[in-house]
């Protein structure tokens, strides 16, 4: 297994190049925590950053000549330890600025023919073939209200074959549902329809007589939960 690399990156907070490089490194450290650890050194302003890097001679203490002329943000290097304060004595190698850091990230993610133990990387057969037939005019990721609306609109605009990809994470009670999203299936729509049913029943029971409406001698209306539930489910199927 590859040993963990410790990367330090320094820059000032409002620098877009620093934010971009630090963001990519941070994402890689989350994906590969055993291979990469990132330590960020944020400086409040450009002047404070340059005071540390140039006037403080941190860059001059590195052995790489490229570091001696580096003045921009960020400044990225590989270190022995993940210290909160940058220590030039711990620097193993200088990476560079934003472009060099992003290039390091690309190489870090690129597949290698052999790993450190000499094992050869082999492509796993995923069942793909050139005649798979899965050719679509549009592929929509997400089968919620927006995804269904986009797929239906695409057909109206001339698309002949549209695929909708959806995934439903079961609720704590184990409930699952199909296309349409949480709101349509188990959220806003059924909740509001059931709430409306309660309002209608309350209106019939309490206000109908004042409007001259008769319930045929009954003092209260009856309600069938099964009928309401089935009608709401039929309505949701119609939406999807």
Residue pairs with C-beta under 8 A, 6 or more apart in sequence:
1 34
2 34
2 35
2 115
2 116
4 34
4 35
4 36
4 37
5 35
5 36
5 37
5 78
6 37
6 39
6 78
6 79
6 80
6 81
6 82
7 25
7 36
7 37
7 38
7 39
7 76
7 77
7 78
7 79
7 95
8 38
8 39
8 40
8 41
8 76
8 77
8 78
8 79
8 86
9 18
9 21
9 22
9 25
9 38
9 39
9 40
9 41
9 74
9 75
9 76
9 101
10 18
10 40
10 41
10 43
10 49
10 52
10 53
10 73
10 74
10 75
10 76
10 86
11 17
11 18
11 19
11 21
11 22
11 41
11 42
11 43
11 49
11 73
11 74
11 75
12 18
12 42
12 43
12 44
12 45
12 46
12 48
12 49
12 73
13 42
13 43
13 44
13 45
15 46
15 49
15 73
15 74
17 72
17 73
17 74
17 97
17 98
18 73
18 74
18 98
20 98
20 102
21 74
21 76
21 97
21 98
21 101
21 102
22 38
22 40
22 74
24 101
24 102
24 105
25 36
25 38
25 76
25 101
25 105
26 38
26 40
28 36
28 38
28 105
28 108
28 109
29 36
29 37
29 38
35 108
36 108
37 82
39 79
39 82
39 83
39 84
41 86
43 49
43 52
46 73
49 73
50 71
52 58
52 86
53 59
53 70
53 71
53 75
54 71
58 86
58 88
59 67
59 68
59 70
59 75
60 67
60 68
61 88
61 89
61 91
62 68
62 77
62 88
62 91
62 94
63 91
64 93
64 94
66 94
66 96
67 75
67 77
67 94
70 96
70 97
72 97
72 98
73 97
73 98
74 97
74 98
74 101
75 97
76 94
76 95
76 96
76 97
76 100
76 101
76 104
77 91
77 92
77 93
77 94
77 95
78 91
78 92
78 93
78 94
78 95
79 87
79 90
79 91
79 92
80 90
80 91
80 92
81 87
81 90
83 90
95 101
95 104
111 121
112 121
113 120
113 121
114 120
114 121
115 121
134 163
135 161
136 161
136 162
136 163
137 154
137 159
137 160
137 161
137 162
138 150
138 151
138 154
138 159
138 162
138 163
139 162
139 163
139 165
140 147
140 150
140 151
140 154
140 162
140 163
140 164
140 165
141 147
141 165
142 164
142 165
142 166
142 181
143 164
143 165
143 166
143 178
143 179
143 180
143 181
144 166
144 180
144 181
144 182
144 183
144 184
145 180
145 181
145 183
145 184
147 164
147 166
147 179
147 181
148 164
148 179
148 180
148 181
148 240
151 162
151 164
154 162
155 162
164 179
166 178
166 179
168 176
168 177
168 178
170 176
171 186
175 186
177 185
177 186
178 185
178 240
179 240
180 236
180 239
180 240
181 187
183 189
184 236
184 239
184 240
185 236
185 240
189 235
189 236
189 239
190 232
190 236
193 232
193 235
194 228
194 232
197 223
197 228
201 221
201 223
204 213
204 215
204 221
205 220
205 221
208 214
208 215
215 221
